[in-house]
Amino acid sequence: MESGTDGVDPTTGGGDTTGAGGSSSTSGDGSTSTSGAGGSSSSGDPETSGSSSSGEVCGDAADAWATGGTAAMTAKDCYPDPFAAGVVSCALLCQTTEGPCTAATLDRQDVSEGWPGLPVRLALKIVRAESCEAVEGAVVEIWHTQRTGVYSGVTPSGSFCYGDDPDAENYLYFRGTQTTDAEGRVDFDTCFPGWYPSRAVHIHFRVYLGGDEHLTSQLFFDDALNEEIFASHPDYSEFGQPGTVNTNDNIIGGVDDLSPYLLDVARMPDGAMLASKTVAIRSSTDDALCSAGGMGGPP
């Protein structure tokens, strides 16, 4: 496993208003909905039957969510393209705080480092807000907690982010970067995040283009899906229901329309989650940037 001292330090700053320290674990396990910038989230089970590009026969969505982390993603060739229908909206996504739990990062697709949880393929398509044109060569960084609600890495805020698990500073789980392809797409293999007080379940991300930071924001899951997972999923049920829902979240709780921030979700034949979103960014850092709910991050 990679140490928190081995990565590349991103820009730090900003902060949520409460700590991220939920209950913790000290060792790794090792063991489609069409998306648009204004799309809605779904936890339904769409048909995924047919054949993959490798000739593998793909069945319908699994009856239950997978467990055990990204090692359970055994039917990746069967995952559909969530952007196949094209971009349906390219409204500029608003800025949010980056939070106090930024840390070093690594360029990689699988960011789990073998830790357990519901496996998630996070697919993001980066487009230009004024033209809906795909952005090739954008560097996308993501970070979120593990299922216990704890962040990894050496952060600016120490125990505020690792809670009662100081060993978390020795890892970089659920942090990573990828560079968009010609279609503006990046894919991360990760696990469903945990929760901590005052925050709804969320994923942080930043988008860099030509070395400049064009957007810092956060993506969320539908509250009904969060409730389902923390009620019945064997990797999450021990932590109870999230203490904060999207409408009470201290970042997007004041936003009239939450749909631009909600991931589109589908269950895959192997039980993994495909979570996707089209993210529209400004073409120039000189362009105006809105702030979600009046709670924007660094200018």
Contacts in CASP RR format, 6 or more apart in sequence:
PFRMAT RR
TARGET T0000
AUTHOR 0000-0000-0000
METHOD contacts of the structure
MODEL  1
MESGTDGVDPTTGGGDTTGAGGSSSTSGDGSTSTSGAGGSSSSGDPETSG
SSSSGEVCGDAADAWATGGTAAMTAKDCYPDPFAAGVVSCALLCQTTEGP
CTAATLDRQDVSEGWPGLPVRLALKIVRAESCEAVEGAVVEIWHTQRTGV
YSGVTPSGSFCYGDDPDAENYLYFRGTQTTDAEGRVDFDTCFPGWYPSRA
VHIHFRVYLGGDEHLTSQLFFDDALNEEIFASHPDYSEFGQPGTVNTNDN
IIGGVDDLSPYLLDVARMPDGAMLASKTVAIRSSTDDALCSAGGMGGPP
1 28 0 8 1.000
1 113 0 8 1.000
1 114 0 8 1.000
1 170 0 8 1.000
1 171 0 8 1.000
1 173 0 8 1.000
2 106 0 8 1.000
2 113 0 8 1.000
2 171 0 8 1.000
2 172 0 8 1.000
3 170 0 8 1.000
3 171 0 8 1.000
3 172 0 8 1.000
4 103 0 8 1.000
4 104 0 8 1.000
4 152 0 8 1.000
4 153 0 8 1.000
4 154 0 8 1.000
4 169 0 8 1.000
4 170 0 8 1.000
4 171 0 8 1.000
4 172 0 8 1.000
5 104 0 8 1.000
5 154 0 8 1.000
6 104 0 8 1.000
6 106 0 8 1.000
6 172 0 8 1.000
7 104 0 8 1.000
7 105 0 8 1.000
7 106 0 8 1.000
7 172 0 8 1.000
8 104 0 8 1.000
8 105 0 8 1.000
8 106 0 8 1.000
9 103 0 8 1.000
9 104 0 8 1.000
10 102 0 8 1.000
10 103 0 8 1.000
10 104 0 8 1.000
10 105 0 8 1.000
10 141 0 8 1.000
10 206 0 8 1.000
11 98 0 8 1.000
11 102 0 8 1.000
11 213 0 8 1.000
11 298 0 8 1.000
12 98 0 8 1.000
12 102 0 8 1.000
12 155 0 8 1.000
12 156 0 8 1.000
13 98 0 8 1.000
13 99 0 8 1.000
13 100 0 8 1.000
13 102 0 8 1.000
13 156 0 8 1.000
13 298 0 8 1.000
14 97 0 8 1.000
14 98 0 8 1.000
14 99 0 8 1.000
14 100 0 8 1.000
14 297 0 8 1.000
14 298 0 8 1.000
15 97 0 8 1.000
15 98 0 8 1.000
15 99 0 8 1.000
15 100 0 8 1.000
15 157 0 8 1.000
16 97 0 8 1.000
16 99 0 8 1.000
16 100 0 8 1.000
16 101 0 8 1.000
16 198 0 8 1.000
16 199 0 8 1.000
16 250 0 8 1.000
16 251 0 8 1.000
17 198 0 8 1.000
17 250 0 8 1.000
18 196 0 8 1.000
18 197 0 8 1.000
18 198 0 8 1.000
18 199 0 8 1.000
18 250 0 8 1.000
19 157 0 8 1.000
19 160 0 8 1.000
19 161 0 8 1.000
19 163 0 8 1.000
19 196 0 8 1.000
19 197 0 8 1.000
19 198 0 8 1.000
20 101 0 8 1.000
20 145 0 8 1.000
20 149 0 8 1.000
20 150 0 8 1.000
20 151 0 8 1.000
20 160 0 8 1.000
20 161 0 8 1.000
20 162 0 8 1.000
20 163 0 8 1.000
20 196 0 8 1.000
20 199 0 8 1.000
21 149 0 8 1.000
21 150 0 8 1.000
21 159 0 8 1.000
21 160 0 8 1.000
21 161 0 8 1.000
21 162 0 8 1.000
21 163 0 8 1.000
21 164 0 8 1.000
21 165 0 8 1.000
21 196 0 8 1.000
22 148 0 8 1.000
22 149 0 8 1.000
22 150 0 8 1.000
22 163 0 8 1.000
22 164 0 8 1.000
22 196 0 8 1.000
22 197 0 8 1.000
22 239 0 8 1.000
23 148 0 8 1.000
23 149 0 8 1.000
23 164 0 8 1.000
23 238 0 8 1.000
23 239 0 8 1.000
24 148 0 8 1.000
24 149 0 8 1.000
24 150 0 8 1.000
24 162 0 8 1.000
24 163 0 8 1.000
24 164 0 8 1.000
24 165 0 8 1.000
24 168 0 8 1.000
25 115 0 8 1.000
25 146 0 8 1.000
25 147 0 8 1.000
25 148 0 8 1.000
25 150 0 8 1.000
25 165 0 8 1.000
26 165 0 8 1.000
26 167 0 8 1.000
28 113 0 8 1.000
28 114 0 8 1.000
28 115 0 8 1.000
28 116 0 8 1.000
28 173 0 8 1.000
29 68 0 8 1.000
29 69 0 8 1.000
29 114 0 8 1.000
29 115 0 8 1.000
29 116 0 8 1.000
29 117 0 8 1.000
30 71 0 8 1.000
30 114 0 8 1.000
30 115 0 8 1.000
30 116 0 8 1.000
31 68 0 8 1.000
31 69 0 8 1.000
31 71 0 8 1.000
31 114 0 8 1.000
31 116 0 8 1.000
32 46 0 8 1.000
32 48 0 8 1.000
32 80 0 8 1.000
32 81 0 8 1.000
32 82 0 8 1.000
32 84 0 8 1.000
32 264 0 8 1.000
32 266 0 8 1.000
32 274 0 8 1.000
32 276 0 8 1.000
33 40 0 8 1.000
33 41 0 8 1.000
33 42 0 8 1.000
33 46 0 8 1.000
33 82 0 8 1.000
33 264 0 8 1.000
33 265 0 8 1.000
33 266 0 8 1.000
33 276 0 8 1.000
34 82 0 8 1.000
34 83 0 8 1.000
34 84 0 8 1.000
34 85 0 8 1.000
34 86 0 8 1.000
34 88 0 8 1.000
34 264 0 8 1.000
35 82 0 8 1.000
35 83 0 8 1.000
35 123 0 8 1.000
35 125 0 8 1.000
35 264 0 8 1.000
35 276 0 8 1.000
35 277 0 8 1.000
35 278 0 8 1.000
36 87 0 8 1.000
36 88 0 8 1.000
36 89 0 8 1.000
36 264 0 8 1.000
36 277 0 8 1.000
36 278 0 8 1.000
37 87 0 8 1.000
37 88 0 8 1.000
37 89 0 8 1.000
37 90 0 8 1.000
37 91 0 8 1.000
37 93 0 8 1.000
37 127 0 8 1.000
37 260 0 8 1.000
37 277 0 8 1.000
37 278 0 8 1.000
37 279 0 8 1.000
37 280 0 8 1.000
38 88 0 8 1.000
38 89 0 8 1.000
38 91 0 8 1.000
38 259 0 8 1.000
38 260 0 8 1.000
38 278 0 8 1.000
39 88 0 8 1.000
39 89 0 8 1.000
39 259 0 8 1.000
39 260 0 8 1.000
39 262 0 8 1.000
39 264 0 8 1.000
40 259 0 8 1.000
40 262 0 8 1.000
40 264 0 8 1.000
41 221 0 8 1.000
41 222 0 8 1.000
41 225 0 8 1.000
41 259 0 8 1.000
41 262 0 8 1.000
41 263 0 8 1.000
41 264 0 8 1.000
41 265 0 8 1.000
42 222 0 8 1.000
42 264 0 8 1.000
42 265 0 8 1.000
42 266 0 8 1.000
43 222 0 8 1.000
43 224 0 8 1.000
43 225 0 8 1.000
43 228 0 8 1.000
43 265 0 8 1.000
43 267 0 8 1.000
44 61 0 8 1.000
44 265 0 8 1.000
44 266 0 8 1.000
44 267 0 8 1.000
45 60 0 8 1.000
45 61 0 8 1.000
45 62 0 8 1.000
45 266 0 8 1.000
45 267 0 8 1.000
46 61 0 8 1.000
46 266 0 8 1.000
46 267 0 8 1.000
47 60 0 8 1.000
47 61 0 8 1.000
48 58 0 8 1.000
48 59 0 8 1.000
48 60 0 8 1.000
48 61 0 8 1.000
48 78 0 8 1.000
48 80 0 8 1.000
48 266 0 8 1.000
48 268 0 8 1.000
48 269 0 8 1.000
49 58 0 8 1.000
49 59 0 8 1.000
49 60 0 8 1.000
50 57 0 8 1.000
50 58 0 8 1.000
50 59 0 8 1.000
50 78 0 8 1.000
51 57 0 8 1.000
51 58 0 8 1.000
52 58 0 8 1.000
52 75 0 8 1.000
52 77 0 8 1.000
52 78 0 8 1.000
53 77 0 8 1.000
54 77 0 8 1.000
55 77 0 8 1.000
56 75 0 8 1.000
56 77 0 8 1.000
56 78 0 8 1.000
58 75 0 8 1.000
58 77 0 8 1.000
58 78 0 8 1.000
58 269 0 8 1.000
59 78 0 8 1.000
59 269 0 8 1.000
60 269 0 8 1.000
61 266 0 8 1.000
61 267 0 8 1.000
61 268 0 8 1.000
61 269 0 8 1.000
61 271 0 8 1.000
62 267 0 8 1.000
62 268 0 8 1.000
62 269 0 8 1.000
62 270 0 8 1.000
62 271 0 8 1.000
64 271 0 8 1.000
65 118 0 8 1.000
65 229 0 8 1.000
65 233 0 8 1.000
65 267 0 8 1.000
65 271 0 8 1.000
65 273 0 8 1.000
66 72 0 8 1.000
66 73 0 8 1.000
66 118 0 8 1.000
66 119 0 8 1.000
66 270 0 8 1.000
66 271 0 8 1.000
66 272 0 8 1.000
67 116 0 8 1.000
67 117 0 8 1.000
67 118 0 8 1.000
67 233 0 8 1.000
67 234 0 8 1.000
67 235 0 8 1.000
68 116 0 8 1.000
68 117 0 8 1.000
68 119 0 8 1.000
68 235 0 8 1.000
69 112 0 8 1.000
69 114 0 8 1.000
69 115 0 8 1.000
69 116 0 8 1.000
69 117 0 8 1.000
69 118 0 8 1.000
69 119 0 8 1.000
69 191 0 8 1.000
69 235 0 8 1.000
70 110 0 8 1.000
70 112 0 8 1.000
70 114 0 8 1.000
70 119 0 8 1.000
70 189 0 8 1.000
70 190 0 8 1.000
70 191 0 8 1.000
71 114 0 8 1.000
71 119 0 8 1.000
72 119 0 8 1.000
72 270 0 8 1.000
72 271 0 8 1.000
72 272 0 8 1.000
73 119 0 8 1.000
73 121 0 8 1.000
73 189 0 8 1.000
73 268 0 8 1.000
73 270 0 8 1.000
73 272 0 8 1.000
74 270 0 8 1.000
75 268 0 8 1.000
75 269 0 8 1.000
75 270 0 8 1.000
75 272 0 8 1.000
76 121 0 8 1.000
78 268 0 8 1.000
78 269 0 8 1.000
78 270 0 8 1.000
79 121 0 8 1.000
79 268 0 8 1.000
79 272 0 8 1.000
79 274 0 8 1.000
80 266 0 8 1.000
80 274 0 8 1.000
82 123 0 8 1.000
82 264 0 8 1.000
82 266 0 8 1.000
82 274 0 8 1.000
82 276 0 8 1.000
83 123 0 8 1.000
83 125 0 8 1.000
83 183 0 8 1.000
83 185 0 8 1.000
83 276 0 8 1.000
83 278 0 8 1.000
87 125 0 8 1.000
87 127 0 8 1.000
87 132 0 8 1.000
87 278 0 8 1.000
88 278 0 8 1.000
89 278 0 8 1.000
89 280 0 8 1.000
90 127 0 8 1.000
90 128 0 8 1.000
90 129 0 8 1.000
90 130 0 8 1.000
90 131 0 8 1.000
90 132 0 8 1.000
90 278 0 8 1.000
90 280 0 8 1.000
91 129 0 8 1.000
91 260 0 8 1.000
91 280 0 8 1.000
92 129 0 8 1.000
92 280 0 8 1.000
92 281 0 8 1.000
92 282 0 8 1.000
92 289 0 8 1.000
92 290 0 8 1.000
93 215 0 8 1.000
93 217 0 8 1.000
93 260 0 8 1.000
93 261 0 8 1.000
93 279 0 8 1.000
93 280 0 8 1.000
93 281 0 8 1.000
94 217 0 8 1.000
94 260 0 8 1.000
94 289 0 8 1.000
94 290 0 8 1.000
94 291 0 8 1.000
94 292 0 8 1.000
94 293 0 8 1.000
94 296 0 8 1.000
95 215 0 8 1.000
95 216 0 8 1.000
95 217 0 8 1.000
95 289 0 8 1.000
95 290 0 8 1.000
95 291 0 8 1.000
95 292 0 8 1.000
95 296 0 8 1.000
95 297 0 8 1.000
96 216 0 8 1.000
96 217 0 8 1.000
96 218 0 8 1.000
96 251 0 8 1.000
96 252 0 8 1.000
96 291 0 8 1.000
96 292 0 8 1.000
96 295 0 8 1.000
96 296 0 8 1.000
96 297 0 8 1.000
97 216 0 8 1.000
97 251 0 8 1.000
97 295 0 8 1.000
97 296 0 8 1.000
97 297 0 8 1.000
98 204 0 8 1.000
98 206 0 8 1.000
98 216 0 8 1.000
98 297 0 8 1.000
98 298 0 8 1.000
99 204 0 8 1.000
100 155 0 8 1.000
100 156 0 8 1.000
100 157 0 8 1.000
100 160 0 8 1.000
100 161 0 8 1.000
101 143 0 8 1.000
101 151 0 8 1.000
101 155 0 8 1.000
101 156 0 8 1.000
101 157 0 8 1.000
101 160 0 8 1.000
101 161 0 8 1.000
101 204 0 8 1.000
102 143 0 8 1.000
102 155 0 8 1.000
102 156 0 8 1.000
103 143 0 8 1.000
103 151 0 8 1.000
103 152 0 8 1.000
103 153 0 8 1.000
103 154 0 8 1.000
103 155 0 8 1.000
103 172 0 8 1.000
103 175 0 8 1.000
104 153 0 8 1.000
104 154 0 8 1.000
104 172 0 8 1.000
104 175 0 8 1.000
105 141 0 8 1.000
105 143 0 8 1.000
105 172 0 8 1.000
105 175 0 8 1.000
105 176 0 8 1.000
105 177 0 8 1.000
106 172 0 8 1.000
106 175 0 8 1.000
106 176 0 8 1.000
106 177 0 8 1.000
107 176 0 8 1.000
107 177 0 8 1.000
107 178 0 8 1.000
107 179 0 8 1.000
108 176 0 8 1.000
108 177 0 8 1.000
108 178 0 8 1.000
109 178 0 8 1.000
109 187 0 8 1.000
109 188 0 8 1.000
109 189 0 8 1.000
110 188 0 8 1.000
110 189 0 8 1.000
110 190 0 8 1.000
111 142 0 8 1.000
111 173 0 8 1.000
111 174 0 8 1.000
111 175 0 8 1.000
111 176 0 8 1.000
111 188 0 8 1.000
111 189 0 8 1.000
111 190 0 8 1.000
112 119 0 8 1.000
112 173 0 8 1.000
112 174 0 8 1.000
112 189 0 8 1.000
112 190 0 8 1.000
112 191 0 8 1.000
113 171 0 8 1.000
113 172 0 8 1.000
113 173 0 8 1.000
113 174 0 8 1.000
114 173 0 8 1.000
115 146 0 8 1.000
115 147 0 8 1.000
115 173 0 8 1.000
115 174 0 8 1.000
115 191 0 8 1.000
116 147 0 8 1.000
116 191 0 8 1.000
116 235 0 8 1.000
117 146 0 8 1.000
117 147 0 8 1.000
117 191 0 8 1.000
117 192 0 8 1.000
117 235 0 8 1.000
117 236 0 8 1.000
118 191 0 8 1.000
118 192 0 8 1.000
118 229 0 8 1.000
118 233 0 8 1.000
118 235 0 8 1.000
118 236 0 8 1.000
118 272 0 8 1.000
118 273 0 8 1.000
119 189 0 8 1.000
119 190 0 8 1.000
119 191 0 8 1.000
119 271 0 8 1.000
119 272 0 8 1.000
119 273 0 8 1.000
120 189 0 8 1.000
120 190 0 8 1.000
120 191 0 8 1.000
120 192 0 8 1.000
120 272 0 8 1.000
120 273 0 8 1.000
120 274 0 8 1.000
120 275 0 8 1.000
121 187 0 8 1.000
121 188 0 8 1.000
121 189 0 8 1.000
121 268 0 8 1.000
121 272 0 8 1.000
121 273 0 8 1.000
121 274 0 8 1.000
121 275 0 8 1.000
122 142 0 8 1.000
122 187 0 8 1.000
122 188 0 8 1.000
122 189 0 8 1.000
122 190 0 8 1.000
122 203 0 8 1.000
122 263 0 8 1.000
122 275 0 8 1.000
122 276 0 8 1.000
123 185 0 8 1.000
123 186 0 8 1.000
123 187 0 8 1.000
123 274 0 8 1.000
123 275 0 8 1.000
123 276 0 8 1.000
123 277 0 8 1.000
124 140 0 8 1.000
124 185 0 8 1.000
124 186 0 8 1.000
124 187 0 8 1.000
124 188 0 8 1.000
124 205 0 8 1.000
124 276 0 8 1.000
124 277 0 8 1.000
124 278 0 8 1.000
124 279 0 8 1.000
125 134 0 8 1.000
125 183 0 8 1.000
125 184 0 8 1.000
125 185 0 8 1.000
125 276 0 8 1.000
125 277 0 8 1.000
125 278 0 8 1.000
125 279 0 8 1.000
126 134 0 8 1.000
126 135 0 8 1.000
126 138 0 8 1.000
126 140 0 8 1.000
126 180 0 8 1.000
126 184 0 8 1.000
126 185 0 8 1.000
126 186 0 8 1.000
126 207 0 8 1.000
126 279 0 8 1.000
126 281 0 8 1.000
127 133 0 8 1.000
127 134 0 8 1.000
127 135 0 8 1.000
127 184 0 8 1.000
127 278 0 8 1.000
127 279 0 8 1.000
127 280 0 8 1.000
127 281 0 8 1.000
128 135 0 8 1.000
128 280 0 8 1.000
128 281 0 8 1.000
128 282 0 8 1.000
128 283 0 8 1.000
129 280 0 8 1.000
129 281 0 8 1.000
129 282 0 8 1.000
129 283 0 8 1.000
130 283 0 8 1.000
132 280 0 8 1.000
134 180 0 8 1.000
134 182 0 8 1.000
134 183 0 8 1.000
134 184 0 8 1.000
134 185 0 8 1.000
135 180 0 8 1.000
135 184 0 8 1.000
135 209 0 8 1.000
135 281 0 8 1.000
136 180 0 8 1.000
136 181 0 8 1.000
136 182 0 8 1.000
136 183 0 8 1.000
136 184 0 8 1.000
137 179 0 8 1.000
137 180 0 8 1.000
137 181 0 8 1.000
137 184 0 8 1.000
137 209 0 8 1.000
138 179 0 8 1.000
138 180 0 8 1.000
138 184 0 8 1.000
138 207 0 8 1.000
138 208 0 8 1.000
138 209 0 8 1.000
138 214 0 8 1.000
138 281 0 8 1.000
139 177 0 8 1.000
139 178 0 8 1.000
139 179 0 8 1.000
139 180 0 8 1.000
139 207 0 8 1.000
139 208 0 8 1.000
139 209 0 8 1.000
139 211 0 8 1.000
140 177 0 8 1.000
140 178 0 8 1.000
140 179 0 8 1.000
140 180 0 8 1.000
140 186 0 8 1.000
140 205 0 8 1.000
140 206 0 8 1.000
140 207 0 8 1.000
140 208 0 8 1.000
141 175 0 8 1.000
141 176 0 8 1.000
141 177 0 8 1.000
141 205 0 8 1.000
141 206 0 8 1.000
141 207 0 8 1.000
141 208 0 8 1.000
142 174 0 8 1.000
142 175 0 8 1.000
142 176 0 8 1.000
142 177 0 8 1.000
142 188 0 8 1.000
142 190 0 8 1.000
142 203 0 8 1.000
142 204 0 8 1.000
142 205 0 8 1.000
143 151 0 8 1.000
143 174 0 8 1.000
143 175 0 8 1.000
143 176 0 8 1.000
143 203 0 8 1.000
143 204 0 8 1.000
143 205 0 8 1.000
144 151 0 8 1.000
144 174 0 8 1.000
144 190 0 8 1.000
144 193 0 8 1.000
144 194 0 8 1.000
144 202 0 8 1.000
144 203 0 8 1.000
144 204 0 8 1.000
145 151 0 8 1.000
145 174 0 8 1.000
145 193 0 8 1.000
145 194 0 8 1.000
145 195 0 8 1.000
145 196 0 8 1.000
146 152 0 8 1.000
146 173 0 8 1.000
146 174 0 8 1.000
146 191 0 8 1.000
146 193 0 8 1.000
146 194 0 8 1.000
147 191 0 8 1.000
147 192 0 8 1.000
147 193 0 8 1.000
147 194 0 8 1.000
147 235 0 8 1.000
147 236 0 8 1.000
147 239 0 8 1.000
148 165 0 8 1.000
148 194 0 8 1.000
148 239 0 8 1.000
149 193 0 8 1.000
149 194 0 8 1.000
149 195 0 8 1.000
149 196 0 8 1.000
149 239 0 8 1.000
150 161 0 8 1.000
150 162 0 8 1.000
150 163 0 8 1.000
150 165 0 8 1.000
150 168 0 8 1.000
150 196 0 8 1.000
151 161 0 8 1.000
151 162 0 8 1.000
151 168 0 8 1.000
151 174 0 8 1.000
152 162 0 8 1.000
152 168 0 8 1.000
152 169 0 8 1.000
152 171 0 8 1.000
152 172 0 8 1.000
152 173 0 8 1.000
152 174 0 8 1.000
152 175 0 8 1.000
153 161 0 8 1.000
153 162 0 8 1.000
153 168 0 8 1.000
153 169 0 8 1.000
153 170 0 8 1.000
153 171 0 8 1.000
153 172 0 8 1.000
153 175 0 8 1.000
154 169 0 8 1.000
155 161 0 8 1.000
155 162 0 8 1.000
155 169 0 8 1.000
158 169 0 8 1.000
159 166 0 8 1.000
161 168 0 8 1.000
162 168 0 8 1.000
162 169 0 8 1.000
174 190 0 8 1.000
174 191 0 8 1.000
174 193 0 8 1.000
176 188 0 8 1.000
178 186 0 8 1.000
178 187 0 8 1.000
178 188 0 8 1.000
179 186 0 8 1.000
180 186 0 8 1.000
192 201 0 8 1.000
192 221 0 8 1.000
192 229 0 8 1.000
192 233 0 8 1.000
192 236 0 8 1.000
192 273 0 8 1.000
193 201 0 8 1.000
193 202 0 8 1.000
193 203 0 8 1.000
194 201 0 8 1.000
194 236 0 8 1.000
194 239 0 8 1.000
194 242 0 8 1.000
195 201 0 8 1.000
195 226 0 8 1.000
195 230 0 8 1.000
195 239 0 8 1.000
195 242 0 8 1.000
195 243 0 8 1.000
195 244 0 8 1.000
197 243 0 8 1.000
197 244 0 8 1.000
198 244 0 8 1.000
198 249 0 8 1.000
198 250 0 8 1.000
199 244 0 8 1.000
199 249 0 8 1.000
199 250 0 8 1.000
199 251 0 8 1.000
200 220 0 8 1.000
200 223 0 8 1.000
200 226 0 8 1.000
200 242 0 8 1.000
200 244 0 8 1.000
200 245 0 8 1.000
200 246 0 8 1.000
200 248 0 8 1.000
200 249 0 8 1.000
200 252 0 8 1.000
201 220 0 8 1.000
201 221 0 8 1.000
201 226 0 8 1.000
201 242 0 8 1.000
202 218 0 8 1.000
202 219 0 8 1.000
202 220 0 8 1.000
202 249 0 8 1.000
202 251 0 8 1.000
203 218 0 8 1.000
203 219 0 8 1.000
203 220 0 8 1.000
203 263 0 8 1.000
204 216 0 8 1.000
204 217 0 8 1.000
204 218 0 8 1.000
205 216 0 8 1.000
205 217 0 8 1.000
205 218 0 8 1.000
205 219 0 8 1.000
205 279 0 8 1.000
206 213 0 8 1.000
206 215 0 8 1.000
206 216 0 8 1.000
207 213 0 8 1.000
207 214 0 8 1.000
207 215 0 8 1.000
207 216 0 8 1.000
207 279 0 8 1.000
207 281 0 8 1.000
208 214 0 8 1.000
209 281 0 8 1.000
212 285 0 8 1.000
213 285 0 8 1.000
214 281 0 8 1.000
214 282 0 8 1.000
214 285 0 8 1.000
215 279 0 8 1.000
215 281 0 8 1.000
215 282 0 8 1.000
215 289 0 8 1.000
216 297 0 8 1.000
216 298 0 8 1.000
217 261 0 8 1.000
217 279 0 8 1.000
217 292 0 8 1.000
218 251 0 8 1.000
218 252 0 8 1.000
218 261 0 8 1.000
218 292 0 8 1.000
219 261 0 8 1.000
219 262 0 8 1.000
219 263 0 8 1.000
219 277 0 8 1.000
220 246 0 8 1.000
220 249 0 8 1.000
220 252 0 8 1.000
220 258 0 8 1.000
220 261 0 8 1.000
220 262 0 8 1.000
220 263 0 8 1.000
221 262 0 8 1.000
221 263 0 8 1.000
221 265 0 8 1.000
221 275 0 8 1.000
222 246 0 8 1.000
222 262 0 8 1.000
222 265 0 8 1.000
223 245 0 8 1.000
223 246 0 8 1.000
223 247 0 8 1.000
225 265 0 8 1.000
226 242 0 8 1.000
226 245 0 8 1.000
227 241 0 8 1.000
227 242 0 8 1.000
229 236 0 8 1.000
230 236 0 8 1.000
230 237 0 8 1.000
230 239 0 8 1.000
230 240 0 8 1.000
230 241 0 8 1.000
230 242 0 8 1.000
231 237 0 8 1.000
231 240 0 8 1.000
231 241 0 8 1.000
244 250 0 8 1.000
246 252 0 8 1.000
246 253 0 8 1.000
246 258 0 8 1.000
246 261 0 8 1.000
246 262 0 8 1.000
247 253 0 8 1.000
247 254 0 8 1.000
247 258 0 8 1.000
250 295 0 8 1.000
251 292 0 8 1.000
251 293 0 8 1.000
251 295 0 8 1.000
252 258 0 8 1.000
252 261 0 8 1.000
252 292 0 8 1.000
252 293 0 8 1.000
253 293 0 8 1.000
254 293 0 8 1.000
255 261 0 8 1.000
255 292 0 8 1.000
255 293 0 8 1.000
261 292 0 8 1.000
263 275 0 8 1.000
263 276 0 8 1.000
263 277 0 8 1.000
264 275 0 8 1.000
264 276 0 8 1.000
264 277 0 8 1.000
265 273 0 8 1.000
265 274 0 8 1.000
265 275 0 8 1.000
265 276 0 8 1.000
266 273 0 8 1.000
266 274 0 8 1.000
267 273 0 8 1.000
267 274 0 8 1.000
268 274 0 8 1.000
282 288 0 8 1.000
282 289 0 8 1.000
289 299 0 8 1.000
291 297 0 8 1.000
END
